[in-house]
Amino acid sequence: MACVTSHIILAAVAFLLPPVAALGARSYNGLAQTPQMGWNNWNAYGCDIDAETLLKTAQKMVDFGLRDLGYKYVILDDCWSEPKRRNGTLVANSTKFPDGIRAVADEIHSMGLLFGMYSSAGLYTCAQYPASLGHEEQDAQTFADWGADYLKYDNCYNQGQEGNSQLTFARFNAMSLALNKTERPIFYSMCNWGTDYPWNWAQTMANSWRMSGDVYDSFDRPDDRCPCKTYDCPLPGFHCSIMNIIWKAAPIVDKGHPGGWNDLDMLEVGNGGMSDDEYRTHFSMWAMIKSPLIIGTNIPKMTAATYSILANPAVIAISQDSAGTSAVRVWNRDADVDEYNQGSQSLWVTALSGGDYAVALLNAGNTSMELKATLEKIFIDKATTAGGSTRGPLPSSSGWDMYDLWANRMNDITANLILQGNATVTGTNRDTLNSTLLYNATEVPYAEGIKMNYTALLGVKTSSVPPLGTISAMVPRHGIVMYRLRKQEGASVKKRDEL
């Protein structure tokens, strides 16, 4: 009965919604004002997926407080359908989904979550099930009728319809138009692996676009199956490491903005191939660059360490910041190399709403290192663009308070209590536990929480940096230190002191 009631409520809400294109001023369909968050089954389960696994995971997302942190989408990936269409229509596998897809979507909606589907802009999906090339309108309406809120649209078996931006745009735009025609708000996630430079043209017809070959659970191990080291890549491939994808993203970070985001691929946090420091770096950089945060691990079986990374509201607040500005790599330097002959150090900076900034010192070298960044480097864009100091004092001439975004990371004891069901996380932000470690964005959106100075979002104030000063931090091997900078009142130097 709860499912039926939820279906009626959702239908009523959908009827009252304005046309899709009117839902947001900066998005082609009104969606994706911040990068999407959720869970996708592929990295953890591959084709071994069914209704029971989806619903069990969805319930744990609620129980563990992940839904209220913003992880809203439950996305069903490849292998969900029968091997052939029936009367021209896609049909769910009757063994995996005995009650059909609509029943699963209704149950997920009843939990306060959103439901995602998968297809491909080709003759077949990547696992060789029927796909949607030439069937865009029919399949889009099917997905809408089933209650889908999200479509991941892959690039396999595309009949050679690629090789220039116009060809690839036309192929993916056909589904974009079809989704809009359903008049149901459906988040459109293009998964074309960066082929034909989607960051240059996808903003007007998609909410996110993959910009690289498939990620795998390695920090920096090179793999011949991911042959490219830059975004300009004729063979995107797969088995692309975290650092490989970060370096590809660095030159194109400005292409993502509210309504359409560079997608660095799903999160590998918790899948066992990296160290804790490497997973923290992975999660932090996806947040800094404003990639979607789509969990890719087995949520019911995840460890306390995995949970405390994925459930860090201070880092998520950077991802979900309303300014929608992706981090810029200010400098990149060589460092001592590891067993894969890889090693670098870099400074990343992004402007946040309300005048704050986020700063990340990334040590991809082989040993722990003290990294330093001057305020002049951190705010180099302010000094070199839009009139520079002629428009007033530069940010580097002010003092800044530093908030460590990982200092409040949940300890394993508390995380295990939550994972074992011995602590509640579904209360309000006024609860003691939630006010220090977790956050309920369902109750108070991130933008409002930052304005209200919620401790869980700010991190821990550890120090301050004076005008024209330098940030210094010991950063572990393959690790990251991440700060929110907030301007001090009255602490500044006069303009002539900068010269």
N, C-alpha and C positions, 0 to 999 in steps of 0.2 A: 504493500500500500504506500510505503514511503516513496518508492520509485515513481509510482503513478502521480502522487502529489507533487513531487519534484518536477516531473515532466510538465504538468499543468502550469505550475508556477513559472518555469522557464519559458514556456510558450507565451504566457501572458507578458512577461518581461520583454521577450523578443518582439512582440507585437507593438509594444509601446516605444521601442527604440526608434530613433530617427534613422534615415537612410545611412547605410554603412559609411559612405564617404564623408558624412557630416559628424562622425563621432570624435574626430580629433583634427586639429588645425594643421598639424605637422606630419600627417600620415596619409597615405593614399586611401586607406580604408578605416582610419580612426584608431587603429590598434598599435601596439608596440611603442607606447610613449616612453617606456623604459625597456631594457632588454628582457626577453622572456625568461622565466624560470620554471623548472619542472623536473620531470623524470622521463627517460626513454629506456625501453627494455633492452635495446640492442647490445650494448657493451657487456651487460651482465648475462643475458639469456640467449642472444642471437635468435634463431628460429624456434627455440624451445619455449614458446610463449602461449598462454591461454587465458581464458577469462578469469580463472581462479587466481593466477599469478598477478594479473593486473589489479584485481580488486583487493587482494591481500596487501599488495604494495601501496595502493591508494589509502587503505585504512591506516597503515603504518605511517604514511606521510602526515595524516591527521594526528595520530597518537603521539608522534615524536615532535610535533610542533612545526614540521617543515612547511605544511600548507600555510600556516600563519606567519611564517618568515617570508612567504612570497612564492614558494614552489607550487604553482597552481596547476600546471599542465601535466596530465598523465598521458604519455604518447606511446601508442602502439606502432611498432616499426614493422618491418617486412615479415612475410610468411603467414599472414593472417587469413588469406583467402583460399578458396578452392583453386585447383590448377587451371580451370577454365571458367569463362563467363557462362552465365545461364540466361538465355534469351537476350544476350548482349549486355547483361548487367553483372557487375562484380558481386560475388557471393562469399560470405564468410565461411571458413572451414567449420563444418558442423560438429566435428569432434572437439576442436579447441573452443568453439563458441556455440554451445548447444542451444542457447537462447537467443543467439544473434548478437550483432554489434550494438543495436539500439538498447538492449537490456543492460549491457555493460556501461554504455554512456550514461544511461539514466541513473544507475547506481553510483557512478563516479560523481555525477552532478549532485546527487543527494548528499554527498559528503562535502559539498562546497568546493569541489575541484572542477577542472575543465578537462575535456577529452580530446586527444589528438589522434589523427589517422596518418597513414603512409601510402604513397604511391610513387610512380616515377614518370618523368616526361620521356618515356620510351615505349617500345613494344612490350617489354617485360620489366619487372622490378629487378633489382640486383640479384635476388635469389630465384629469378626466373618464374615469377608468378605474373598473372596478367597485369598490365600497367595501363596508363591513361592517355598515351599519345593517340590523338584522333578520337578519343572518347571524353574529352574534357568536360563538356557540359553535362553529359549523362552521369559521369562519375562525381563531379562536384555536387550535383543534386542528390546523388546517393549519400555522399558524406554528410550533407546538410540534413537530409531526412533521418539519418542515423544519430544526429545530435552532435556532430563533430564541431569542435571549436578551434581546430588547428590542423594544418596539413603540412607534413614534411614531404617535399616533392623532390625525388632523387633524379639521377641523370643517366641511368644505365640503359643500354640497348636503344640508343636514341636515333637509330637509322642514319647516322652520319650527319644529322642536322646540327652541326656545330662547326667551328672554324673561323667564325667572325661574330662580332657582337650582335649584328642584326639577326642572324639565324638563331642564335641562342635566345635572344630577347623574344623573338616571335614564338618560339616553342614554349617558353615558360609563361609568356604573357597570355597565351591561350587559356591556361588554367587560372591565371589571375582574373581574367574577365569572367570566366565561368563561375568562379567562387563568388565574385561580386554579384553576379546575376541571381544567385540563390537568395540574396538579401539577408543571409545569416552572417553575422560577423565571424569570420574564420581567419585566424592568424595564418599567414602564408609564409612558410619557411622553405626557401629555395635551397636545394642541396646539389648545386652543380659544380662543386669542388673548385671554384675560382676560374673555371673555363671561360674564356672570352671576357674576362675582366668585369664581372657583374657589379662590382662596387662603383663602376662608372655609369650604370644605367638601371640598376634594379630598384632604386629608391622609389620610383613611380609605380611599381607594380608588385613589390614584395615587402615583407616586414623584416626579413633577414636573408642573408645569402652566405653560403659557405664560401670561404676565400682560399681554401687549401684542400689538399688531399686528406684522407681520413687520418685522424689521430690514433696513436696507440700508446700503451701504458709504459712509456719510457721517457726519461727526462731529456736526454740528449743523444741517444745512440743513433748514429746514421744507419739508414737502411736503403739498399739499392732500389727497393720498391717505392720509395719516396725520393726520386732523384733530384728534385729542384731545391735550391737554397734561397730563391727569391720568389716574389709574387708573380713574376713574369715567367710562367711555367707551362710548357706545352704538354707535359705529362704529370698531372697532379699526383697520381698514384695513391698509395696508402702506406701504413706503418710510418707515419710522420710523427716525430718526437715533439714534446712540448716546446723545446727551445727552437726547433725548426719552424714551427708554426708561429711562434712569437716573432722571430726575425722576419718572416714573410709578412706579418701584419704591420710591422713598424712603419713602412712607408705609406700605408693606406689608411691609417687610423682616422684621419679626418673625414673619410667617406661615410662612416657610421654616424647616425644622428637619430633623434627621436622620430619614430615611425619606420626606420630601416637600419639594421645593424650588421656589421661584419660578424660572421659566425665562425669562430675558431674551432668548432666541433664540440661534441659532448665532453663532459668532465670524466676523467679517469680516476678521480679521487676514490680510494678504497678498493681498487681492483688488484693490488698486491705487487705491482711492478716497480714502484718507486718508494723512496724513503719518506718519512713524515715531513722533513724539511722540503723535499721536492714536491710533495702534494700541496703543502702550504703555498709554495711559489706558484704552482699551477693554478690554484684557486684564486690567489691574489691577483695574478696577471690577467686572468680571464675577467675579473671584476674591474681592474684598472682600464683595460682596453674596451670594456663594454661589450664583451661577447655574451651571448646567451649563457645562462647558468643552468644547464640541463644535466642533472645527476645521471650517471651511467653505471651505478653499482647496485648490488643486491641490497636494497634498503632493509628488509626484515632481518638480514644477517650481518649488517654492517657493524664495525667495531666502534668502541668509544672514541678512538682517535679520529676515525673517519667522520663520525657524527660531529665532533667538536670543530672540525674544519668546515664542513658544509653548513653548520648552524651558527657561524660567527656573524652576528648582525652588524658589527662595525665594518666588516669587509663588504657584506652584502649592501650596506648603505652606500658604499662607493659605486657599486654596480647600478643601483637603483636611483642614483642622484638625479634630481629633476632637470639639472642643466644639460644632461645628456652629452657631455664632452668626453671623448676618449683620451686616454693618456698618450703623451708624446714622449718618445725616447730622446732625451736631451743629449746624452753622450753614451758612447759604447767603447770599451777599452779591452784590450787583450788581457788575459789572466792566465795563471798556471793551468795547464791542460790536464784533463782526466784520462781514464783508460781509453776513451774514444777519440782522443786528441781534440777535445772540445774544451773551451774555457773563455769566459768573458765576464765583464762587469758593466753594469749599465744603470743609468738614472732615468726614471720615468716620472712624469708630472702631469697632473690633470687639474683643471679648474673645477670647482664645485659650486653649487648654489650657495647664496648667502655670503660669498666672498672667501670661503674656505678653499683649501687646496689639498690634494692627496699626493704624497711623494712615496715612491718605492725605490729602494736601493737593492738591486738584484745581483747576487754573486753567483754566477754560473761557473766559477772557477773551482779548482780541485781542493782548496783549503779555505778555512775560515779567514776572512780578511776584514780589516777596518776600512770601511768606505766612507768617503766624505763628499759633501755637496754644498757649495756656497749658495747663499740666497741669490746672488747674481746669476748663477747658472740655473737655479730652480725657476727664476722668473725671467729667463732670457727672452722669452717671447714678448713679454711686456716691454722690454727695453728696445726690441728690434722691429716691432710692428706697430701699426696704428698710431704713429706719431711719437711713440716712446715717451721720454720724459717731458716732452713739450706739452703733454696733456695732463701733467701733474706729477706728484711724487710717485716713484716706482715702488712696487711692493717690497723690493729688497731694502728699501730705506726704513722699513718698519720692523718692529720685533714681532715674533710669532711664537705662540704656544704650540707645543708638539704633543700630540695624542697618539700613543702606540696602539695600533688597531689589532694587535694580537695579544696584548698584555692581559686582556680579560678572557682569554680562551678558556673554555670550560675544562675542568680537570676530569680525569677518567672516572673517578668515583661518582661524580654527579652525572656524567654522561651515561654510565652504566645503569644508574638508578632510573633514568628516563627510558633507556632502551629495554630494561627489564620490566617496565610498567610500574615502578615503585615511586615515581615522582610525576606529578602532573605538569604539563607545559601548555595546557590549553586555556589557562585563565587569562586575566587581564594584565595589562602592563603595570598595574599597581601592585601586583604580587611581588614579593621579595625576590623569588628566583628569577622571574622574568625581567625585573628591573635591572638586574646585574649581568645576566648571562644570555637570556633570550629576549626576543622582541615579538610583539604581535602586530604585524603590519596589516592584518585584517581589521583590527580595531583602530589603529592609528597609522596611516600611511607613512612611509619613510620620510617624505618631504616635510610632513607635519612634525614627526618625531625629532628631526634635526632642528627645526625651529624651536621646539620645546626643550632642547638640550637633554634628550634621554641619554643616560650614561652608557647604556648598552650599544648605542650607535656611535658615540664619540670615541670610545676606547678610554685608555687611561692617560691622563696628563703626566708625562714623565719628565719633561724639561721645557726650556724655552730657548730660542735662538735670538740673539740681539740683532739690531739693525746691521746689515752688511756682514752678518755672521755666517757660520758654517755648521751644518749638521754632520755629525759623526756617529757611526754605529758599527759594532762588530757584527758581521753578517756571516752565518754559517755556510759551509760548502753547499752549493746548489740551493741556497736559501734566500730569504728575502726579509727585509725590514720595511715596514709600511707605516706611514704616519698620516694623520690628518693635521694640517696646519691651520691655526685660527689666529687671526691678526690681533695683537695686543692693542689696547686703547692707549694712545699717548706716547707709545715707545717708537720714536722715529728719529732720523737724522735729517738735517736740512739738505736741500738739493745740492748746494755747493759742496757739501762734505762728500758727495758721491764722485765728484769730478777729480 
